């Protein structure tokens, strides 16, 4: 999903190889025509046209991305990220720029459509942030299994209906005729980025499903997990599921639905409330740092310390937490 320099180079190499092979074919055909006394111009022109379009077809996406990234990141978008996405605020300046690049690429390549509702810049930024956060540890990630995100004005049911009974769904990754489409409740999307400190974020949840399904299966075992960790991860899912059933875990019971939902639920927790997960579920937290190649607890802690180092403020245990969560300091960042 990012600029993907390695993939761009591979595409350029493949395009060059194909144009060389095809061009050679036209060259020898033209040479034979010359020997036979026929005109070679038709072969030369056809060879040039074919090779030109092959090269453009294989390198078009990355040339377009270069154009997108040559455009300065809009100041209003940066303001929205600063106001609503704590993950972004916790990054250093270099990583903030990389996050912005990821957002630009996502918004340039994926459609975001409102169904019976409008789509604001804030909505678009929050969708893009939901996509970028879980894959920020991977510079070559591509959401090839997504073309469009639909925003609904509220909850919906499994048949994508916005009226009637059973409207308890906040987000869903489409399948069958809806393959390549994600549906999100706009209110739920916005609530996930409010400073509620509840560990829930429907946008991140659904994009984690896409990461899980990158290998073609919604099974809670993402393809980005090295094989050596597969069995330990499956065992951890089983052990934690037992604790949830017995009421000995604070992980959302929705994670018991299946392994795919377990992975999405604990990923929300991991990114939204890493300090609590690291404290309450250290083995699970450690495994998720391996899966996502990120350590949000450390990053959030460093950002918090940097904030105090800069402002020199003193905060009491019962004071509002300066991270903007709306919680008391003792219930929020004090536990980091």
C-alpha positions, 0 to 999 in steps of 0.5 A, spaced: 500 500 500 505 504 500 510 507 495 513 499 495 520 501 492 522 494 492 515 492 488 516 498 483 523 495 481 521 488 480 516 491 476 521 495 472 525 489 471 520 485 469 517 490 464 524 491 461 525 483 460 518 483 457 520 488 452 527 486 451 524 479 449 518 482 445 522 487 442 527 482 440 522 478 436 520 484 432 527 485 431 529 479 428 522 479 424 524 485 421 531 483 419 528 477 416 523 482 412 529 486 410 533 480 407 527 478 403 526 485 400 520 487 404 519 493 408 521 493 415 518 500 418 511 496 419 515 491 424 519 497 427 513 501 429 509 495 431 515 493 436 515 500 439 508 501 440 507 494 443 513 495 448 511 502 450 505 499 452 507 493 456 512 498 459 507 503 461 502 497 463 507 494 468 510 501 471 503 505 471 501 504 478 508 506 481 509 512 476 502 514 479 504 513 486 510 518 485 506 523 482 501 523 488 507 523 493 510 529 489 503 533 492 504 536 498 500 533 504 494 537 505 495 541 512 487 540 513 489 532 513 495 533 518 490 537 522 485 531 522 490 526 524 493 530 529 486 531 532 483 524 532 489 519 531 493 518 537 497 513 533 499 518 528 501 523 534 505 518 537 510 518 531 517 521 530 517 526 525 520 522 520 515 516 521 509 522 521 511 523 514 511 516 512 504 515 515 502 521 511 505 518 505 501 511 506 495 515 507 496 519 500 497 513 497 491 509 500 486 515 498 488 515 491 487 508 490 481 506 494 474 509 493 470 511 499 463 512 498 457 514 502 451 510 502 445 514 504 450 519 508 455 524 506 463 523 506 467 528 509 475 529 509 475 526 517 471 520 514 476 519 509 482 520 513 479 515 519 478 510 514 485 511 511 488 511 518 485 505 520 488 501 514 495 504 515 496 503 523 496 495 522 501 495 516 505 500 519 511 495 520 511 493 513 514 497 507 511 493 502 504 491 504 499 492 499 491 491 500 490 488 493 484 485 496 480 491 497 477 496 492 472 500 495 470 502 502 462 503 503 460 508 509 453 507 512 449 512 516 449 506 522 448 499 523 446 494 518 445 486 518 448 481 515 445 482 508 447 489 508 440 492 510 440 498 513 433 497 516 429 492 519 431 487 525 438 484 526 442 491 525 447 489 529 453 489 525 458 495 525 463 493 520 464 487 515 469 485 509 464 483 503 465 476 500 462 473 494 458 479 489 461 484 494 468 481 494 473 487 494 468 491 498 469 493 506 462 496 509 463 500 515 458 504 520 460 511 519 458 513 527 462 507 529 468 509 525 468 515 528 467 513 535 473 508 534 478 514 534 474 518 539 479 518 546 474 513 549 480 509 551 476 502 551 480 498 546 475 498 540 476 500 533 471 498 528 476 500 522 482 497 525 478 491 526 476 490 519 482 492 516 485 486 520 480 481 517 483 483 510 490 482 513 488 475 515 485 474 508 491 476 504 492 468 503 485 467 501 483 464 508 479 468 514 482 463 519 486 468 524 493 466 522 495 471 517 500 470 512 505 475 515 506 470 521 513 466 520 511 459 520 515 458 526 510 462 530 504 458 527 503 453 532 505 458 538 500 463 536 494 457 535 496 455 542 495 462 545 489 463 541 486 457 544 488 458 551 486 465 551 479 463 548 478 458 554 480 464 559 474 468 556 469 463 556 471 462 564 470 469 565 478 470 566 480 475 561 478 482 559 478 481 552 471 482 548 467 475 548 466 477 540 473 474 539 470 467 541 466 467 534 471 464 531 479 464 530 478 470 525 474 474 530 479 473 535 485 475 531 481 482 529 479 483 536 485 482 540 489 486 534 484 492 536 486 491 543 493 491 541 493 498 538 488 501 542 490 500 549 497 496 548 499 498 555 493 494 558 494 488 554 502 488 555 500 488 563 494 483 562 496 479 557 504 479 556 505 473 551 499 475 547 502 482 546 509 479 545 506 475 539 502 481 536 509 485 536 512 479 532 506 479 527 505 486 526 512 488 527 510 494 532 511 495 539 505 500 540 506 500 548 513 503 547 512 508 542 506 511 546 510 511 552 516 514 549 511 519 546 508 521 553 515 522 556 517 526 550 510 530 551 512 531 559 519 533 557 517 538 553 511 542 557 514 540 564 507 539 566 506 535 573 500 531 573 496 528 579 493 521 579 486 524 578 488 529 573 485 528 566 490 524 562 494 529 557 494 524 551 487 526 550 483 520 552 478 523 557 480 518 562 484 520 569 491 519 568 492 513 573 487 509 569 490 511 562 498 513 561 500 512 568 500 504 567 505 505 561 
